[in-house]
Amino acid sequence: MPRPRAAAVLLLAVLLAAATACSRPGSSGGSPAAGDGPSVTVAGSDYLGGAPVHLAQERGLWAAEHVRVKPEAFSTGRDALNAVLGGQAQLGVVGDLPAVTAALTGRDLRIVADLSRFSDWRLLTRADHGITGFDRLRGRRIGLPQGTNVEYAVARMLASAGLTAADVQVVNLAPNQIPAALARGDIDAGATFPSFYDATRTALGDRYAELRFTGYTARTLLVAGPAATDPATTAVLRALLRAQAELTADPAAARRAVLAQSDGALQSAYVEAFQPAYEYRPTLSAELLQQLQDEAGWAKAAQGLPGPADRAALLARLHPGPLAAADPGAVAAL
């Protein structure tokens, strides 16, 4: 979601994983995909939201668009975003919340596409903790990776029961620390990336319990940093559109390609179970803009972040030119 194979890959993506193990430095390995055009480094993570990046890499789709792409994998989308902001990558595959946070703090960032959407969230807990609904979370210890989309997902879970973060004890943990923390009893519930749901089930055995939540659609964004050029970004988007078409035409083959490219960072059972839950198609829409506005308002209230959260300010962060050049129909009226 070529990277250092020793560190394994976090799908360029999720995503995010979002973003997904204890912080590991960005990794690369091998040479950029063949092509005679500009070189572009794309930072991301091993979650399924960025599956088209893995697919484009696996099938050599960059060369047809005359661009040389070097994917770099990070533990979370937040870390991938930092690589873009720090100049180590021109483009990043990140979650919506990290992008909003960067916008509110005045960082030089442009959102060029909403690559995919996911809403199958789980709050993980133990049967012996008696958490049978979100309204039972008051006063409980909740582990989560702060600064990622998971934090906003938990905020929406709490809000569904009339609660806020002030009503619980938030424990900041890396995504891969949630299973063991639950097993030890360090936390009462945890939220993490979907790639760690099975690990939690294994760690807890018969004690495993979960609350499902579909009240928040996480978006995987392609963002551009100061060094990104519109022609190179357009070429990357064209390759991703080709990858998305191949993913739609043959999902099983696409899942095999994603697994091969992840080099062990993603497990077959996870990809088989969760990739169908993602909606893949690069877009820029009014729905995305409204969600960014909602999240910005939450981030200002919950985290005390500066910067304007109004529609005009966030609209200025959208950069539709490259996507419109790659697929004019993908950019809706904003």
N, C-alpha and C positions, 0 to 999 in steps of 0.2 A: 503499500500500500505501500541492477548491481548495487549492492550494499555490503557492508562487512558481514559475511556469512557467519562469522563467529558470534556475532551479537544477535543474529536472527532478525526477522523483519516484522514490523507491525503494519498491517495492510494499509497501503496508501489509499490509509486509510485509515477507522476508524477509525478510526476511528476512530480509530479510534479508535481504536481502538481505539480512545482515545485516547484515545489515546491510550503503554499498557503494562508493562512490568515495572519494577523499581526503575527509576530513571537510569537510562543507559545512554551514552553518547550516540549521536547519529552515526549510522554505519553505512558503508558502501563497499562494493566489491566488484571486480570486473571492470569492463570499460563501458562507456555510454553506448546506447543502441546505435546501430549504423545509421548514417544520414550525412548529407553534405551541407546542412544548414547550421544554424546557431546551436550552441550547447546550452541546455537548460537543466538546472538542478531542481528537482521537485521533492520537497520535504513532506513526509507524511508518517503514518503509523499503521500498525498491522490490523486495523479493524476493517470490517467489511464495507463500510461506507465508501471506501476508495477502491473497491474491487476493479473498476475499469482501468485504473492505473496499472495494477498488477497484470491484467489481461493484455493491455497494450504492450507492456514490457515482455511478457511471455511470448507473444506472437509477433513481435518485431513491427508493430504498427507505426512506430515513430518515423521509420525511414521513408514510408510513403508520403509523409508530410514534410520531408526534408528538414527534420529537426533531430538533434542528438539529445536524448533525455537520460539523465542520471538520477534515478530515485535514491533518496536517502531516508532511512527508517529511524524513527524515534519512539520512545515509550508511549507518548501521548500526543494528541494533536496540539496541545498547549506547547510541548517542547518543539514540535515541528514549526509552529508559529514563531517561536523565538528564533529559530534558525533563519526564517525568512526576514524577520525584523532585524536580525543581526548581520544580514548580508551573506550568510552561508548558502542560501538558496534563493532562486528568483521566484519560485512558486511554492505554495504549500497547500496540502489537503488537510483541512482542519475542521473542527466542530464550530457550530454557530456561536456558542458562548465565548470561547476564546477570541474569536474575531470581534465580537461586540466589546469585550473588555479592552482589546487593543484600540478600537475606535474611540472609546470613552477616554482613554488615557492619551489620546492625541498622536498615536503612532501612525507612521506612513504606510497605509495598507489599503488595498483596493479589492473588493469582492467581485470576481469575474464570473462565477457560476455557482449555482446550487446543484451539486453533482448527484446527491441521493438523499433519501428520506427514510427514517426508521422510527417506529413508535411502540415496539414490543419491549417495554421496560419491566424489570422485576426488582422488587425489594426483597432481599434475601434475609432469612432469619432462621430461628430454630423452633421446632414444635414445642419445646419445653419452655420457651420464653413467652408464650401466650399472646403473641402479636397477631391477632386475627383480622385486623383492619388498620387502616392508616390512623384512625382515631385512637388507637391503642399505643401510639408512639410518644405521647407526652412524657417527658422526663427520661426517655430512653437514650441510650448511646448509639449513634448511627455513624458507621464508618463509611467514608467516601473519599474519592480523590478531588480535593477542592480545586477550583479553577478550570474544571472540565465540564462538558455537557451533563455529566452525571450529577453534579451539584445542582444544576437547574432542574433536572428531572426530579430530584428529591424535594426541592422547593415546591414543585407542582404537586407532588404526592401529598406533602404536608398541607398545602393550600386546599386540596380536595376535602380535607377533614377539618378545615378551619384553623389549622395550626401554622406556625412559622418556625424558622430555625431557632428562635429564642425559646421555643417550647421544648426543645430537645438538646441533647449534648452531641455536637458534631465532632467527630474524630477524623482528622485528616490522615488518610492512608493511601499508599500507592494501590493501583487497581489489583495487583496480584497479592496484596497483603490481606485482602478481605476474607478469603476462605479460612486461613489459619486464625485470624482474629476472632471470627465467629466460633470456630471449633474450640478455642481456648476460653471463650466467654469474655474476651476483652471488650466486645461490643454486643449490643442486643440485636442489631440489624445492620445490614450493609447494602450499599449500592455500588456496582462496579460495571465494567464493560461486559457485554454478553459473552465474550470469549472466556470469562471466568465463572460463568454460571455452572458448568459441568464440574469444574474443580471444586466449587463450593458444595455441590451435591455429593461428590465423592468424599470430601473432608467430613461432612456431617452425617452421612449415611441415613439412618432412619430418623434422625433428628431434623433433617432438612425440611424447610418450609419456605414458601415464597408468596408474595402478594404481587399480582400482575397489575400493570398500569399502562394505559394507552393514551393518557391525557396530555402527552407532550411529544411532538414530532421533532426529533433531532435531525438536523440538516448537516450534511457533509459539504463544506464549501471549498472551492478552489480560490485561493487568494493570491494576489500579486504584491510583491514588495517593490521597493524603489528601483531595483535593478532590472525588473522585468520589462520587456518590450512588447508592444501590442502584436507585431507579426509573429514573434515566437510563441506568445500565449495563444494566439489564434491557431497556430499549427498544433500545439499540444491539445487544444480543445477538439480539433478535427479528428485527431487520433483517438481521443476519448469517446467521441461520438461513434466512431467505427467500432471501438471496443464494446460500447453499450449495445450496439446493434447485434454484434456477435453473441453477447451475453443473453440477449433476448431470444435470439434464434436458436441457441443451443445451450440452455442453462447448465446442463450436466457437464458438458465439455468445458464451459467457462469455469465451473467450480474446480475441475481438475487443474486447469491452468492457474487459477488463483492459489491452490494448494502448492503446486510446484514452485511458483514464484515466491511464496512465503517462506520456503526453505525450513519448514518445521515450526514456524512461529504460530501457525494456525493448525488446528486439528480437524480431521475430516468430518467428524460427527458435528462439530460446531458449524462448519461451513455448510454442510448439508441441511442443518436445522434452521439456520438463521439467514443465509443469503436470500432465500425466497421472501423474507420479511422486508427486504429493502426495495424501495422503488428507485430505479436508476434512470435518470435522464437529466442532462445538464439544462438548467433553466435559470431565468431571473424573472421573478414574479412579484405581484403586489402582496401575495401571501407571505413570501419571504420577507419583504420590507416590513410588514406588520409584525411579524414574529421578532425581527431584529429590534423593532421599537419596543415591544413588550419586554424583551429580555434586557434591553438597555435600562428601562425604567426599574426593573427588578434589581439589576446590578447597582444602580445608583442608590437605591434604598437599602439594599442588604449589605453592600460592600463599601458604600461611601465613595464610589468612584466619581471623578470629576467629568466634565465634558457634557455637551448637550445630548439629550436622548430623544429629541423631537424628530419628526418624519423628515424634514428638510436636511438635517444634519446626517441622518443615516442614508438617505437617498444619495447624498454626495459621495458616500463610500462605495456605492455600486458603480461598476465600470463595465457597461454593457457592450462596448465596442468590439472586443475580440469574439465574444459569443455570437453577437449579431452577424459578424463576418463569417463565422463558422456555420451558423444555422440561424437565419433571420427569424424563423418561427419560434425559436426558443426564448426570445425576449418578449415578455408580455408588456402591456401598457403599465407604466409605473407612475 
